[in-house]
Amino acid sequence: MAIATGYQHIVINDAGMPMIAGTTMKVVELVLDHKAYGWSPEELHLQHPHLSLGQIYSALGYYWDHQEEVEQDIERRLHQVNELEKSFKPSPLRERLKAKGLI
């Protein structure tokens, strides 16, 4: 069961994660696209045509009003990725590229 927020298009799912209502997209995923690529709301809409501009602006508004909380989630995710990377052997391709000084 999703919990409504003060943002028209944002709900909190059972796991406590802010989501764009009626979709499977987490607010943090849209924020990461915005931050990583520097995409404007209009470009985010082109990249995610299933989202309305209202949903996008609402998600970005939620982010700006809850920036510390969302940034902590991003840091947690990066930490998880780094820990997972440590548990895998490097691929043979990566080793060859590294040996050639290409990475």
C-alpha positions, -999 to +999 in steps of 0.1 A: +000+000+000+014+034-010+013+064+013+003+097-003+027+127+002+022+164-002+034+161-037+007+153-062+026+126-081+047+112-053+039+083-030+059+063-005+059+026-011+058-002+015+097-001+017+096+036+025+109+046-009+095+077-027+080+066-060+063+084-089+027+074-085+013+049-110+048+039-121+076+017-110+101+046-111+117+057-079+123+094-074+160+086-068+163+070-103+150+102-120+173+123-098+203+102-108+195+108-145+191+145-138+224+147-119+245+123-141+235+137-174+225+173-165+191+167-181+165+194-178+129+183-169+121+185-206+150+163-215+140+139-188+106+138-204+121+129-238+141+101-222+112+089-201+081+095-223+059+074-200+063+102-174+044+135-176+062+168-170+040+171-139+053+139-126+089+149-134+086+183-118+069+168-087+098+143-083+124+170-087+105+192-062+104+162-038+142+159-042+149+195-035+127+195-004+143+162+008+177+166-007+197+152+023+176+121+025+178+114-012+216+121-013+220+096+016+201+070-005+224+077-035+255+073-012+241+041+001+236+028-034+271+037-045+285+020-014+265-012-023+278-011-059+314-006-047+310-036-023+296-058-051+324-048-075+349-060-049+333-094-047+337-101-085+369-111-103+379-086-130+369-096-165+396-108-189+388-078-211+393-054-183+426-070-174+438-067-211+427-031-212+444-024-179+477-041-191+477-018-222+471+012-200+438+020-216+419+021-182 
